[in-house]
Amino acid sequence: MKKIYLDNTATTPLDERVLNEMIPFFVEKFHNPSSIYLSGSEIRKHVENARKKIADFINALPEEIIFTSGGTEANNLAIKGIAFKKGKGHIITSKIEHLSVLETIKYLEKKGFEITYLDVDKYGIVDPNDVRKAIRNDTILISIIFANNEIGTIQDIKEIAKIAKEKGVPFHTDGVMMVGWEKVDVKELGVDMLSFSPHKFHGPKGIGALYVRKGILIENLIHGGLQEKKRRGGTENVPGIIGFGKICELRKEEMEKDKEKIKKLRDNLENFIKENIPEVLILGHPLKRLYSISSVCFKYIEGESILLNLDFEGICVSSGSACTSGSLEPSHVLLAMGIPHEIAHGNIRFSFGKFNEEDDVERVKEVLPKVINKLRQMSPFWEKK
Ligand SMILES: *Cc1c(COP(=O)(O)O)cnc(C)c1O
């Protein structure tokens, strides 16, 4: 049975062209870029060349890129980096952040920082005016997710950045879902910090970056060597960095072309569901939404059971979020949007990538109605409705 992968928000398969670029750096070109002899300094050149490609991809300067182990560490570095620098104060965030932001901020709350968790509307949108109203004299940081990983809703980051700038508050955005799929230009957006992670756009895992605008000062979290201009110690993940650079170069060329194809697949599936399966709710903003994600609630049944039944047919999807499945509580994102518990429980997220094809959607169209029908026949809620 052909496996169908529709969970590209959890991670994506690596582009083979990226793998080929990385391979030499595991074996022949294994040297430490900090070594003084020629072989070391040659690796340094490759690392810095990759940094340029990555910076160029988001219109930043190379020295504004700090390599991390991924999106989670980049979010930790941005938020704790500012918090530890200031020592105390007030932080503004939203109720629909990725756990790597939310848990970092909750940790700071326990340590004495004061937090405002902004509400969202039924589409998962943060009102920039709410950000403005929440700013206090002691506000040290605003952190709002760019595109949400569960529902795909895209925030008005440019407007929020403008408000933050007016008030002189540093602004961080978790751009992990956005970079690699839509054009991101940090200068045009006016953000101070942005996290991104290439394994979410067909690059390698275990490497990520934080963009920190020149002039924004943050505390280092990883002490050790002089790497990353003393902003993050430890020998560089050289193959990861090389792969990161390559995927940025490729996405720059190919993003627009892939976008049309992926959007067509997503819309095809979503339209099929709307027309053929009763009692469903499609989540996220109808327009301000990532073209690769479709989050659907199937009423009267459990997302978990749908997921397992699709898995049995070789189809990989997720429910709510990869991080929250396994817990009984529905996702915090869906609850923040005001979706009742019983409906949120029936959530499935389909997410597409550049290697999905028409056949994948056709197979889901064949299997999904049968699965939904079978589960509803067994559901006491469906009977009583
Ligand atoms: C995946 C993800 C992260 C975490 O990135 P890792 O590289 O897996 O640590 C952070 N934020 C969002 C929105 C994500 O989707």
The ligand as an ORCA input file, in Angstrom:
! r2SCAN-3c Opt
* xyz 0 1
  C       7.290     23.137     14.455
  C       7.057     24.476     15.024
  C       7.932     24.989     15.987
  C       9.089     24.198     16.541
  O      10.108     24.051     15.598
  P      11.187     22.860     15.776
  O      12.196     23.158     14.716
  O      10.444     21.592     15.526
  O      11.724     22.953     17.149
  C       7.695     26.269     16.459
  N       6.661     26.989     16.020
  C       5.800     26.546     15.082
  C       4.693     27.419     14.621
  C       5.972     25.270     14.563
  O       5.115     24.814     13.649
*
